[in-house]
């Protein structure tokens, strides 16, 4: 049986780099939460399934989270695995390990279980709503507001959940809690928008058109830039309050990677990715900035 760390490495590039720097118990909580969101994402992205089948799987997963049964989890996991939920080998393995992941989840401290469960369920509900809008094997978002709503469902809620986990048991962050919560959804939205811009061509080939056809790409790029600015301020609040270094490093690395990816997209178009050597350099620069007590991330208008 795979370990949680194995599953993380096989299902994520960015988070496999950033989650290990988190302090415990937040590291384990965020790792498991990521895997739960990834399970829901796998069902949402199963374009080879009918919309009804995808919605059914999302509903079944929500029911497991609301009232866990090891026997039911094993039965559903076998069903989803037999139906080949994803062409991605790591996602297929994760689907097969649903009972293991849920056992680990319900073994977390109770004060962490509830916010993770509530936010994963809300996100899965939002995903099901968008899957239900699929017509002719394609999902097309209508305008910029629709795009923002989609990003909230699949990523803004993740930002809200992370914030609640960061605040658990950390009295030193209580003074900035309102500032973090105000920006949490935008933090998640920023990262999702960059992914959508980067993957727009491959998504379209699989029936997902997240970039609204009537909206100029420049408007989406500008929105992503504004959101990344908010994300930079979110990280600035963490730094100013003396948050553990691991929280700052965890939140800053994905934002730095998103900024670099957006630069590439603006120069070279969709499909542009940050290379592994560039990821290494960004990681090194971040660690050096934190060693010097400098801002981890500088947004377009500063932090």
C-alpha positions as CSV (number, residue, x, y, z in Angstrom):
1,X,0.0,0.0,0.0
2,X,1.3,3.5,-0.9
3,X,2.0,6.0,1.8
4,X,0.4,9.4,1.9
5,X,3.7,10.9,0.8
6,X,3.8,8.6,-2.2
7,X,0.3,9.5,-3.2
8,X,1.2,13.2,-2.9
9,X,4.2,12.9,-5.1
10,X,2.3,10.9,-7.8
11,X,-0.6,13.4,-7.9
12,X,1.0,16.8,-7.5
13,X,4.1,18.6,-8.7
14,X,3.8,22.0,-6.9
15,X,2.3,20.7,-3.6
16,X,4.8,17.8,-3.4
17,X,7.4,20.5,-3.2
18,X,5.7,22.9,-0.8
19,X,3.7,20.7,1.7
20,X,6.8,19.1,3.3
21,X,8.0,22.5,4.6
22,X,4.8,22.9,6.7
23,X,5.1,22.4,10.5
24,X,3.3,19.6,12.1
25,X,0.4,18.9,12.6
26,X,-0.5,21.3,9.8
27,X,1.7,19.4,7.3
28,X,-0.2,16.1,7.7
29,X,-3.6,17.9,7.7
30,X,-2.8,19.8,4.5
31,X,-1.4,16.7,2.8
32,X,-4.5,14.7,3.5
33,X,-6.8,17.6,2.6
34,X,-5.0,18.0,-0.7
35,X,-5.6,14.3,-1.5
36,X,-9.3,14.6,-0.7
37,X,-9.7,17.6,-3.0
38,X,-7.7,15.7,-5.7
39,X,-10.2,12.8,-5.4
40,X,-13.0,15.2,-6.1
41,X,-11.1,16.8,-8.9
42,X,-10.5,13.4,-10.5
43,X,-14.3,12.8,-10.8
44,X,-14.9,16.4,-12.0
45,X,-12.2,15.9,-14.7
46,X,-13.4,12.4,-15.9
47,X,-14.4,13.7,-19.3
48,X,-14.7,10.1,-20.6
49,X,-17.5,9.5,-18.2
50,X,-21.0,10.9,-18.7
51,X,-21.9,14.0,-16.7
52,X,-24.4,11.9,-14.7
53,X,-21.7,9.4,-13.8
54,X,-19.3,12.1,-12.7
55,X,-22.0,13.8,-10.6
56,X,-22.9,10.4,-9.0
57,X,-19.3,9.8,-8.0
58,X,-19.0,13.3,-6.5
59,X,-22.2,12.7,-4.5
60,X,-21.0,9.3,-3.3
61,X,-17.7,10.9,-2.2
62,X,-19.6,13.6,-0.3
63,X,-21.7,11.0,1.5
64,X,-18.6,9.2,2.6
65,X,-17.2,12.4,4.1
66,X,-20.5,13.1,5.9
67,X,-20.8,9.6,7.4
68,X,-17.8,7.4,7.0
69,X,-18.0,3.7,6.5
70,X,-14.9,1.7,5.8
71,X,-16.9,-1.0,4.1
72,X,-18.7,1.5,1.9
73,X,-15.4,3.3,1.1
74,X,-13.9,0.0,0.0
75,X,-16.9,-0.8,-2.2
76,X,-17.0,2.6,-3.8
77,X,-13.2,2.6,-4.3
78,X,-13.4,-0.7,-6.2
79,X,-16.3,0.6,-8.3
80,X,-14.5,3.9,-9.2
81,X,-11.2,2.0,-9.9
82,X,-13.0,-0.5,-12.2
83,X,-14.6,2.3,-14.1
84,X,-11.1,3.9,-14.6
85,X,-11.8,7.3,-13.2
86,X,-8.7,8.9,-14.9
87,X,-6.1,8.1,-17.6
88,X,-3.5,9.5,-15.1
89,X,-1.8,6.6,-13.3
90,X,-1.3,8.6,-10.0
91,X,-5.0,9.6,-9.9
92,X,-6.0,6.0,-10.5
93,X,-3.9,4.9,-7.7
94,X,-5.3,7.5,-5.4
95,X,-8.8,6.4,-6.3
96,X,-7.9,2.8,-5.4
97,X,-6.5,4.1,-2.0
98,X,-9.6,6.1,-1.0
99,X,-10.2,3.9,2.2
100,X,-6.6,4.4,3.3
101,X,-6.8,8.2,2.7
102,X,-10.1,8.5,4.6
103,X,-8.8,6.4,7.5
104,X,-5.9,8.8,7.8
105,X,-8.3,11.8,7.5
106,X,-10.6,10.7,10.3
107,X,-7.6,10.0,12.4
108,X,-6.7,13.7,12.5
109,X,-7.4,16.0,15.4
110,X,-11.1,16.7,15.6
111,X,-10.7,20.5,15.2
112,X,-9.0,19.9,11.9
113,X,-11.4,17.3,10.5
114,X,-14.5,19.5,10.5
115,X,-13.2,22.5,8.5
116,X,-11.5,20.1,6.0
117,X,-14.7,18.0,5.6
118,X,-16.9,21.0,5.3
119,X,-14.8,22.7,2.6
120,X,-14.2,19.6,0.6
121,X,-17.9,18.9,0.5
122,X,-18.7,22.5,-0.6
123,X,-16.1,22.3,-3.3
124,X,-17.5,18.9,-4.5
125,X,-21.0,20.4,-4.6
126,X,-19.7,23.3,-6.7
127,X,-17.9,20.9,-9.1
128,X,-21.1,18.8,-9.5
129,X,-23.0,22.0,-10.4
130,X,-20.6,22.8,-13.2
131,X,-20.5,19.2,-14.4
132,X,-24.3,19.4,-14.7
133,X,-23.9,22.3,-17.1
134,X,-21.9,20.1,-19.6
135,X,-23.6,20.1,-23.0
136,X,-22.4,18.0,-25.9
137,X,-19.5,16.7,-23.9
138,X,-18.3,20.3,-23.3
139,X,-18.4,22.8,-20.5
140,X,-18.2,26.4,-21.6
141,X,-18.1,29.3,-19.1
142,X,-20.1,32.3,-20.1
143,X,-18.3,35.4,-18.8
144,X,-15.7,36.6,-16.4
145,X,-18.0,36.4,-13.4
146,X,-18.8,32.8,-14.3
147,X,-15.0,32.1,-14.5
148,X,-14.5,33.6,-11.0
149,X,-17.4,31.6,-9.6
150,X,-15.9,28.4,-11.1
151,X,-12.4,29.3,-9.6
152,X,-14.0,29.9,-6.2
153,X,-15.7,26.4,-6.3
154,X,-12.5,24.5,-7.2
155,X,-9.8,26.7,-5.6
156,X,-11.1,29.6,-3.6
157,X,-12.6,27.2,-1.1
158,X,-9.2,25.5,-0.8
159,X,-7.7,28.9,0.1
160,X,-10.4,29.3,2.8
161,X,-9.8,25.8,4.2
162,X,-6.0,26.4,4.3
163,X,-6.5,29.6,6.2
164,X,-8.6,27.8,8.9
165,X,-5.9,25.2,9.3
166,X,-3.2,27.8,9.6
167,X,-5.1,29.6,12.3
168,X,-5.7,26.4,14.4
169,X,-3.8,26.6,17.7
170,X,-1.7,29.7,16.6
171,X,-2.7,32.5,18.9
172,X,0.0,34.8,17.3
173,X,-2.1,34.9,14.2
174,X,-5.4,35.8,15.8
175,X,-4.8,39.5,15.1
176,X,-4.5,39.0,11.3
177,X,-7.3,36.4,11.1
178,X,-9.8,38.8,9.5
179,X,-7.2,40.0,7.0
180,X,-6.3,36.4,6.0
181,X,-9.9,35.3,5.7
182,X,-10.7,38.3,3.6
183,X,-8.0,37.3,1.0
184,X,-8.1,33.5,1.3
185,X,-10.5,32.8,-1.6
186,X,-8.6,35.2,-3.9
187,X,-5.4,33.5,-3.0
188,X,-6.8,30.2,-4.3
189,X,-8.5,31.8,-7.3
190,X,-5.1,33.3,-8.4
191,X,-3.4,30.0,-8.6
192,X,-6.4,28.4,-10.5
193,X,-6.6,31.2,-13.0
194,X,-2.9,30.8,-13.9
195,X,-3.5,27.0,-14.3
196,X,-6.5,27.7,-16.6
197,X,-4.5,30.1,-18.7
198,X,-1.6,27.6,-18.9
199,X,-3.7,24.6,-19.7
200,X,-6.3,26.2,-21.9
201,X,-5.4,24.4,-25.1
202,X,-5.3,20.9,-23.5
203,X,-8.5,21.6,-21.5
204,X,-10.3,22.6,-24.7
205,X,-9.3,19.3,-26.3
206,X,-10.9,17.5,-23.5
207,X,-14.2,19.4,-23.6
208,X,-13.5,22.1,-21.0
209,X,-13.5,25.7,-22.1
210,X,-12.8,27.6,-18.9
211,X,-11.8,30.8,-20.8
212,X,-15.1,32.4,-21.7
213,X,-15.2,32.8,-25.5
214,X,-16.4,36.5,-25.4
215,X,-13.8,37.6,-22.9
216,X,-10.4,38.9,-24.3
217,X,-7.5,36.8,-22.9
218,X,-5.9,40.1,-21.7
219,X,-8.8,40.6,-19.3
220,X,-8.2,37.2,-17.7
221,X,-4.4,37.8,-17.6
222,X,-5.1,41.1,-15.8
223,X,-7.5,39.5,-13.3
224,X,-4.8,36.8,-12.6
225,X,-2.3,39.6,-12.0
226,X,-4.6,41.4,-9.6
227,X,-5.4,38.2,-7.7
228,X,-1.6,37.4,-7.4
229,X,-1.2,40.8,-5.9
230,X,-3.8,40.0,-3.3
231,X,-2.0,36.6,-2.7
232,X,1.2,38.5,-2.1
233,X,-0.5,40.6,0.5
234,X,-1.9,37.5,2.2
235,X,1.7,36.2,2.5
236,X,2.8,39.6,3.8
237,X,0.3,39.4,6.6
238,X,1.7,36.0,7.6
239,X,5.2,37.4,7.7
240,X,4.3,40.5,9.6
241,X,2.6,38.5,12.3
242,X,5.6,36.2,12.8
243,X,3.9,33.1,11.4
244,X,6.0,29.9,11.3
245,X,8.5,30.0,8.4
246,X,6.9,26.8,7.0
247,X,3.5,28.5,6.5
248,X,5.2,31.4,4.6
249,X,7.3,29.1,2.5
250,X,4.3,26.9,1.7
251,X,2.1,29.8,0.5
252,X,4.9,31.7,-1.2
253,X,6.3,29.1,-3.5
254,X,3.1,28.4,-5.5
255,X,2.6,32.2,-5.9
256,X,6.1,32.7,-7.1
257,X,5.7,29.8,-9.6
258,X,2.3,31.3,-10.7
259,X,3.9,34.7,-11.3
260,X,6.7,33.1,-13.3
261,X,4.2,31.0,-15.3
262,X,2.1,34.1,-16.0
263,X,5.2,35.9,-17.3
264,X,5.8,33.0,-19.7
265,X,2.2,32.8,-20.9
266,X,2.2,36.5,-21.7
267,X,5.4,36.0,-23.8
268,X,4.9,32.6,-25.3
269,X,1.1,31.8,-25.0
270,X,-0.7,28.9,-23.5
271,X,1.1,25.7,-22.6
272,X,4.1,27.6,-21.3
273,X,5.6,26.0,-18.1
274,X,8.3,26.9,-15.7
275,X,11.2,24.5,-16.1
276,X,12.6,22.4,-13.3
277,X,15.8,24.5,-13.1
278,X,13.7,27.6,-12.8
279,X,11.7,25.9,-10.0
280,X,15.0,25.2,-8.2
281,X,16.1,28.8,-8.6
282,X,12.8,30.2,-7.4
283,X,12.9,27.9,-4.4
284,X,16.5,29.0,-3.6
285,X,15.6,32.7,-3.9
286,X,12.7,32.2,-1.6
287,X,14.7,30.5,1.1
288,X,17.4,33.2,0.8
289,X,14.8,36.0,1.2
290,X,13.4,34.3,4.3
291,X,16.9,33.9,5.7
292,X,17.3,37.7,5.3
293,X,13.9,38.5,6.7
294,X,12.9,40.0,3.3
295,X,9.4,39.8,1.8
296,X,8.8,36.4,0.4
297,X,6.7,37.6,-2.5
298,X,6.4,41.1,-4.0
299,X,3.2,41.8,-5.8
300,X,2.9,44.3,-8.7
301,X,2.0,47.1,-6.2
302,X,4.1,45.8,-3.3
303,X,3.1,43.9,-0.2
